[in-house]
Amino acid sequence: MWNTLHVGDNLDVLPRLEPGSVDVVYTDPPYNTGNDFAYADRFRDGSHPDPYAGRHAAWTAMMRPRLEAVREALAPHGAVFVSIDDNEVAHLRLLMDEVFGEANFLAQVVVNLNPKGRQLGRGFATSHEYVLAYARHLPGCVVDGSTTESVDEADFPLTSPDGRRFRYLPLRNTNKKFNPLTTPTLHFPLYGDPVTGRVSVSEFEGSLALTPVFGDGRPAVWRWSRPRVDERPDDLECRVIRGRAGERADIFQRDWLHREGGRRKKLRTIWLAEEIGSTDTAVAELKALVGHVFESPKPTGLVRRILSTLPDDVVVLDPFAGSGTTGHAVALANAADGGARRCISINSAEPTREGSNARLAGLATVADITRARLEAVAERVGGGLAVHPSAEPPVVGTTG
């Protein structure tokens, strides 16, 4: 079963999940717009004299126990990703430092969800929100902050006789922190022939002895050890280059473009709408399944990018499931690559607004929206759906 929905306050449901049973959390909690929170706030004292500071304090009080419960559900190798806007990003960052530990911070991603910018109100046309990412325990975290989708074939302009694309990278380590004093084992001669391109750890007829140097002539180190050079000589080439002191021979790595998903590239911390989708994209995705019944859903592309940094069999948790974007994204990812991801979605039975599109469509609660979407996803994409109503205790430690 790819998707499971628990209906109820997440503060009641989360403690019933088996500790450490979740690999990754993505969630889009209610933003602090100045309105009352639908989620029960058992920690607010209402005594703050500054209404703005009081709003921040109330929002933080609502979020803290939920993030603490999320932390307990996360496996030691897991991570949490939380969407937020400018209203609370500063307070959420401090809160997550407190709950997850500042040392476990992964990234603060800027997400360009509204490319045109918001034209209402004063000031600038805001076109971004954020995703804050923290590991449960950074040294063991399975998140790989890279993906195959960000690799640009244009970065590999050369083609080998057998049709493979590649580029040249200096075998010399260009970082001056690495030099014969700091890394003496990587400073040694290699032998190369700039006519044939051949490279070897041993001298051969026609070869030149080459040691790594920086552009200014100071000694450098190689990026590869002798054994690695010996194992992969065909990935190296001796070439003549023009340096500051004129022409000289140097050794380069043929860096191959692997079309079958082998190459990955680090993700930048600005995610553009053309890469992951926008709020308009998200509304269209939801409309195609159940109608225009939720005001600000997130695009499935945002969640799928997060999933692309993780193994394809993770258990995903969304404690503020909203319109069901996370469960939808998990189903799409599984259908695309044959993965075995599972998603636990939690949403409260908060009433939809009287006269809203959702209410007119017969969806009395926000959880009804989540359920309607995930049912449509199960029908169109596959993977099924198990629903645990609020009156029924959730199945602990499983997604059905």
N, C-alpha and C positions, 0 to 999 in steps of 0.2 A: 504494500500500500504506500503510494508516494505521498499522499496528503492525509493529515488528520487535523480536525478542528475541534478545539475545546471551547465551549461557550461558558464564560464566566469572568469575573475579575481576575486579572493575571496574578494579583497578590494572593489569591486563594489557590489558583491552579499551579503556579510555579513550584511551591514547596512540595507538591505531590509528585513532581518528576524525580526520577532517580538521580541523585547527585552524580555529576560527571558524565551524564548520558548524552550530552549535546556537544557537537563539534564546533558549530558556529551559530552565532545569533546575528540576524539582521532585523532591525526594527525601526519604525517611523512613529515615535511617540507623539502625543498631542503637543503641538507647539503652544507657547504661552502667548496668547493673543489678548489676554486680559479678561477672558470669559472664565466662568467656573469650569472645573475639570469634571468630566464624566466619571473618572475613576475615583473611587473612595479615597479620601485623604484623612487618615487617622492620626496624622502627626502635626497638623497645623494648630498653632495656638491663637492666631488672629490678632496678636497684640502689637504688631510692628507699626510704628507711627508713620513711616514713609510708605505710601501706597505702592510705589514702584518696587521698592526693596521688599515690601511685603508680598507682592506678586511673585518675585523671584524666589523668595523664601518658601512660599507655598508650593511653587512648581518643583523646587528642589526637594522639598519634603515628600511630595508625591512620587518623585522618581527614585529617591535613594533606596527605599526598601525593595523596590522592583529590580534595580540594578544589583543589589546584594543577592536577591534570589536568583537572578540570571547568572551571577558569578558562581553560585553553588551548583547550578545545573550544568555549567560548562566543564568539559573534560580538561585536564591539565594542558593538553596541546591545543585547546580551542581558542577562539577569538570572538569579539563582539564588534559589530558595526552599527552605529546609531546615526540616523538622519536628524538634522536640526537646522534651524535658521539663525539669523543674527540675534533674535530676541534672547536666546538662552545659550548660545554656543560657548560663551565665556564661562558661565556657571556650570554648564554640563562638562566642560573640559576639567574644571577643578573637581567636580563631583566624581568623574571617572578616575582622575588621579587618586582620589581618596579611596574609592571602592576597589579599583583594579591595580593601583600602584603606578606612580609616575614612570617607573622603570619599564612598565609593560606597554607604554604608548607605542603604537605602530604608525599612525598617520592621521593628519587632519586634511581630508580631501575636499577640495572645492568642486562642487557639482553644478554645472551650467544647465539648470533645468528650465530656464526661461530666457532663451537667447535674445528676445526682443526687449527684455527688461520690463519691470512693472511700471506702468505709466501713471498710476494713481498715487496721490500723496505727495509730500514734499521731498526735497533732496534728490538723490540719484535714482536712476532706473535700475533697481536691483535685479540681477539676472542669475544669481547663484544661491545655493544653500551649501550645507556641509555634510560630510560623513566623518564621524570620529571613530577611529579603530583602535582597539586595545586587545592585547593578548591576555589570556589567563595566566600564562607564565612564559615570558618571551623566549627564553633559551630553548624550550621544547615546542614552540608554536609551529603548526604545520602550514600556516599561511605563506605562500610563495608570492611575494609582491611583484610578480611578473606574469606575462600572459603571451600566448601566441598571437593574439589578435592585434597587438601593437607593433608587430614586426612589419616593416615596410620593405617590399621587394626592391624598391628603387634604391635602397641602401646597398644592394648587392649588384653592381653594374657589370660585372665580368662573367663570362661563361666559359667553362672548361670544354675540351673537345667532346666529352661525353654528355654535354648539355646541362651540367649543374651550374647554378649561379653561385658566385662567391665575391668576396672583396679581400683586399690585402690589409692586414693589421701588422704593425711592427712587432716582431718577437721581443724586442727590447721593452722592458717595463718603463713606461713614460712617466710614472709617478716618482718624483725625486726623493720621496721618503724611503724608497727601496734602492739601495746602492750597495757597493761592495762592503761598506762598514756595517750596515744594518742587516744585509742578507748575503753573506759571503759565499754561501753554497751555490748561488745562482750566477756568480761571476766566473765564467770559464770560457775557453775558446771553443767555437764551432768552426767547421770547415765547409766552405761553400764555393761553388763555381758559378760566377755570374753569367757565363756563356750558356751552360746547360740548365742552370737553376738548381742543381743538386745540392743537398745539405746533408751533412753527416757529423757524428760526434768524433769520427776518426779521420785522419788525413787521407786524402786520395789524390791521384794524379790530376793536376790542373786546379787543385783547390787552393783557396786562400784561408789563412787562419784569421778568424774574425772574433773580436770581443765586443760586447755591447758598450756603446757610448751615447751620451746625451748630445743634443745638437751643438752644444758649446764645446764638445770634445771631452767632457769629464766622464770618468768611468761610470757605467750603469750596470744593470743586471738583466738577465733574460727572464721572461715570464714562465718558461718551461724548464724543468730539470733535465739532466742528461738522459735518464731512463725514458722520460716522455718523448724527447727528441728521437731517441733510438726506436721507440714504438711507432712514431707517426712521421717519419721523414717525408712521406709523400704529401703531407699537409704543409710543408715548408718550402720556401723558394728563395734562392739567393738572387738578388737583383742589384743593378747599379742605380743609385739615386744621386741627386744633386743636393749637397748639403752646404753649410755656410762656408766650408773650406774647399768647395768644388765637388767633383764627382767622387763617390766611394761606393764600395759594395756593402750591402747590409742584408739581413735575413728577415723575411716576412712570413707570416702565417696566412695560408689560404683559409679564410673564414667562410664556411659554406652556409648557404640558405637551405635549410631542411624543410621541404614542402609538407612533409607528413606530420607536422606538429612538434618536431623535435626542438626547434629553436624558440626561445622565449626572450622577451625583452621586459625590462623593469617598467612598471606602470608609473606614469607621472602622477602628481597629486592634484592635477586639474583635469577633470573629466568633462568633455564637451558633449553637448546635446546631440551632435551628429554622430557621436560614438555610442552613446548609451540611451538616447531618446530624451524626450522633454516631458513637461507636464501635459502638453497637448497630445503627445504620443501616448502617454499613459491614459488620458481620458478616452482616446480613440480605442485603445486596447480593451478597456473596460466596457465601453459602449458596444463594441462588437459582440460581447458575451452576454451582458445583462442590461445594457442601457446606460444612460448618463445619470448614474445614481450616487456618485461620490465626487466631492468637489476637487480634492487635490491628491489623487493617487500618485504613486511613484511608478516610473516606467519599469517594465520587467528587465530591460537592458541594464539598469543600474544594479539590480540584484544578480543578474547573470554575470556581470563583470566581477563582482565579489566572489561568486561561485567559481569563476575561472581561476582563482588563486588557490583553490583547495582541491583535495582529492575528489573523485567522482562518486564516492559512496558515503558522503558526510550526512550526519543528522543535523538538520537546520531547525532553528527555533525562531519564531516571530511572536513575541508576547503582546504586541500592539498590532494585530494583523490587519486592521483597517479594511480595505477593499479586497484583500487577499492577494496582493501583488507577489509576495514571497512564495506562496504555494504555487502560483501560476508560473513564476520563473523557474522553480525547481522542476516542474513538469516539463517545461520547454527544454531545459538543459538535459534532462534524462532522455527525452525523445530525440534530441539532436545527437547525443554521443553515446547512447546506450548505458548511461550511468545508473547508479542505484541510490541516488540521493533520496532522503525522506524529509518531510517538513512537518513540524508541529506548529500549528497556528492557534493563537489564543485571542479571543475577542469577547468583549463584554456585550451584554444584551442592552446596550444603551439605546434608548428610543431614537429613531430618526425624526428629523424636524417635521412638524405638522405642515403639510402643504408642499413638502419637498418632492423632488422627482422620485426619490426612493420610496417615500410613503405612498405616493400616487401609484407606484409600481407594485404596491402590496408588500413592501419590505419594511416591517414595523421596527426592526432594530438594525444596528450596524452589523451585528453578527449575522443577521439574515442576508446582508449584502455579501459578506465573506462567504457564507455557505452557497449562495446562488452562483457566485463566480467560480468557486472551486468545484461545484457540481458541473458547471458548464465546461470547465477545464478537463475534468475527468471524462466527460462525454466526448469532447473534441480531440484532446491530446492523449488521454489515457492515464493509467496509474491509480484510478479509483479514489474514493474519499470515505473516511470514517469520521463520524460526527459524535462527539460526546456532549450532550446537552448539560446545562448547568446543574440540573437535578441529579445527573448521573456522575458518580465519581470517575475521574479520568483514569485510564489504564496507566499505571506507573511504569516509567522507563521504557515505553514502547510507542511506536507510532501506528500500531495496528497491523 
